[in-house]
Structures are given as structure tokens and as C-alpha cells.
Amino acid sequence: MPTGYQIDYPAETYFLTFQVVNWVDIFTRKIYRDIILDSFSFCRKEKGLQLWGYVLMTNHVHCIMRAKEGNLPDLIHDFKRFTASKIIKTINQVAESRRDWMIKRFEFAAKYNSRNSQHQFWRHETMLN
């Protein structure tokens, strides 16, 4: 199993899929979708993300993107790290009926991956299509 995504040409455009661990259907709630959309917007304005299109599904995101500066792996890393942290923090702050179940899924996934401390939100192997 891959331990991460491999982008051979960081200045090129890629079709990527970011999957939530255990296919947790987190994006059925607007509050979590907005975190993704706000992060896309920030990355476009501040980090040079060129986002040609995206589809936000209940448990994964498809997108066509490129980094103006040719640093797509770094941009993806920052995007995934920020959104994971923000979503987990939000789960713990709002009235979320599935809070315990979701947090347990993210904790369980982190137990089996040395790259995480307490929670793993995104699968590490981003799908390149």
C-alpha cells in the first residue's frame, strides 16, 4: 500500500481525489463542506492554487488543480493538514450527533499510521487520475 501521493511533475495539472478515512460521510453537513470551500478559496488567493474544477462528495473530494509556483505537493500537504485539523476541531465544538462515532474512526485510523498523533482524517494515498 502506498504511504503517500507521488506527484512526478509538480508544475503540471492533476486530477486528484482526497478520501476521508473509513469513508466517513462527513460532508453531508454544510459546516464541514464550508471548511473545504473556504480552504480552496484561501489557497487560490494566498498560495497560488489554480483550481479548474471540483466535486465535493459525502466522503471524498475530486478536484483538478495545479500550483502556479510548481509546488503542488506542498500545497496539497498544507490543504489536507489544515482542513483535517479544522474539521476535527469543529466536530468537537458543534452539536454533532455523530461526534463520538466519527472521532473514534479518526482515532482508530491514526493508531495504525505512524504519521499521525491522535487523529487521521484524510487517507494518505491521494488518488492521482
Buried (B, 14 or more C-beta within 10 A) or exposed (E): EEEEBEBEEBEEEBEBBBBBBBEBBBBEBEBBBEBBEEBBEBBBEEBBBEEEEBEBBEBBBBBBBBBEEBBBBEBBEBBBEBBBEBBBEBBEEEEBEBEEEBBEBBBEBBEEEEEBEEBBBBBBBBBEE
